Every structure is written in structure tokens, then in C-alpha cells.
């Protein structure tokens, strides 16, 4: 699963950067896993950084949908800078993806 990327689109307007991201993850809740006789696994933590500074951080749960979509904004950021989004799931697998601010 760690080879799948998070799609990132970021743009800046009037000093506010808006980031839209979609992580590729099956997000199997405990109930779904029990019915499917599989092991539960979902993203538990996500972090976004720009220039090494954390601009967004969230702890998540099993109640997000498959391939969760995030949208957030922050003050700052410049065209050409990279947004790095990293997540970790219940099994400890991680993913880090980057996208440029346009």
C-alpha cells in the first residue's frame, strides 16, 4: 500500500494557500473487516508540511470513506513551493507524497 500516492492540488490566492488532496487507501473499518473476515486498517494520522513547517495535522478514525479527500487552507505559501503530505495507517504503513503550489 505504501507505493500508492496521494494526489495533491494546491493553489495560492491573496496569501492564502488552498490544498486539495485524495489519499489512496481502502479504509477498512472494524465492522467492515469483521464482515469480510479481514483485518481492520485505516489512516490514523495525516500531516502536511510546506518548507519543513507543519501547516495541517489531523488524527483520523475508521469513519472516513475509502480514498479519503481532504481540503484545507493556510496563510502563506508561495507558487512553486512543495506541499508534502504524509500519513500513517493502523498497521504502521506510511505514505509521503508531494505537490507544487500553483
C-alpha positions as CSV (number, residue, x, y, z in Angstrom):
1,X,0.0,0.0,0.0
2,X,2.9,2.4,0.6
3,X,3.6,2.6,-3.1
4,X,0.3,4.4,-3.8
5,X,0.4,8.1,-3.9
6,X,-1.8,10.9,-2.5
7,X,-3.0,13.2,-5.3
8,X,-2.3,16.8,-4.3
9,X,-3.5,20.1,-5.9
10,X,-2.5,23.3,-4.2
11,X,-3.0,27.0,-5.2
12,X,-2.3,30.3,-3.6
13,X,-4.6,33.4,-3.9
14,X,-4.2,36.6,-1.9
15,X,-1.8,35.0,0.5
16,X,-4.0,32.0,1.3
17,X,-3.0,28.6,0.1
18,X,-5.7,26.0,-0.5
19,X,-4.8,22.4,-0.7
20,X,-7.0,19.5,-2.0
21,X,-5.7,16.0,-1.6
22,X,-7.0,12.5,-2.1
23,X,-5.2,9.6,-0.4
24,X,-5.4,6.1,-1.9
25,X,-6.4,3.8,0.9
26,X,-9.1,1.2,1.4
27,X,-10.0,2.5,4.9
28,X,-11.4,-0.8,6.2
29,X,-13.3,-0.2,9.5
30,X,-13.6,-2.7,12.3
31,X,-17.2,-3.6,11.3
32,X,-16.3,-4.0,7.6
33,X,-13.3,-6.1,8.4
34,X,-15.4,-8.4,10.6
35,X,-17.9,-8.9,7.9
36,X,-15.2,-9.5,5.2
37,X,-13.1,-11.7,7.6
38,X,-10.1,-9.4,7.1
39,X,-8.0,-7.2,9.3
40,X,-9.2,-3.6,10.0
41,X,-6.9,-0.9,8.6
42,X,-7.4,2.8,8.2
43,X,-5.4,6.0,8.1
44,X,-4.8,7.2,11.7
45,X,-2.8,10.4,11.3
46,X,-2.0,12.9,8.4
47,X,0.4,15.7,8.3
48,X,1.0,18.4,5.7
49,X,4.2,20.4,5.5
50,X,5.4,23.4,3.4
51,X,9.0,24.3,3.6
52,X,9.5,21.9,6.5
53,X,6.8,23.7,8.6
54,X,3.7,21.8,9.6
55,X,0.6,23.6,8.2
56,X,-2.0,20.9,8.8
57,X,-2.2,18.0,11.1
58,X,-5.1,15.6,11.9
59,X,-5.8,12.4,13.7
60,X,-8.4,10.4,11.8
61,X,-10.5,7.3,12.5
62,X,-12.2,4.4,10.8
63,X,-15.2,6.6,9.8
64,X,-13.5,8.2,6.8
65,X,-14.5,6.9,3.4
66,X,-12.3,4.8,1.1
67,X,-9.7,7.0,-0.6
68,X,-10.4,10.0,1.7
69,X,-10.5,13.5,0.3
70,X,-9.1,16.5,2.3
71,X,-9.4,20.2,1.7
72,X,-7.7,22.7,3.9
73,X,-6.3,26.3,3.7
74,X,-3.5,28.1,5.5
75,X,-1.9,31.5,5.4
76,X,1.3,31.7,3.5
77,X,2.9,29.6,0.9
78,X,4.2,30.7,-2.5
79,X,3.9,29.5,-6.0
80,X,6.5,26.8,-6.7
81,X,6.8,25.6,-3.1
82,X,6.2,21.9,-2.4
83,X,3.4,20.7,-0.2
84,X,4.3,17.3,1.4
85,X,1.5,15.2,2.8
86,X,2.4,12.1,4.9
87,X,0.0,9.6,6.5
88,X,0.3,6.5,8.7
89,X,-2.3,3.8,9.0
90,X,-3.3,1.3,11.7
91,X,-0.8,-1.3,10.5
92,X,2.1,1.3,10.6
93,X,2.4,1.6,6.9
94,X,3.2,5.1,5.7
95,X,3.0,7.2,2.6
96,X,4.5,10.6,1.7
97,X,3.6,12.5,-1.4
98,X,4.4,16.0,-2.7
99,X,2.8,18.5,-5.0
100,X,3.7,22.0,-6.1
101,X,1.7,25.1,-5.2
102,X,0.4,26.8,-8.4
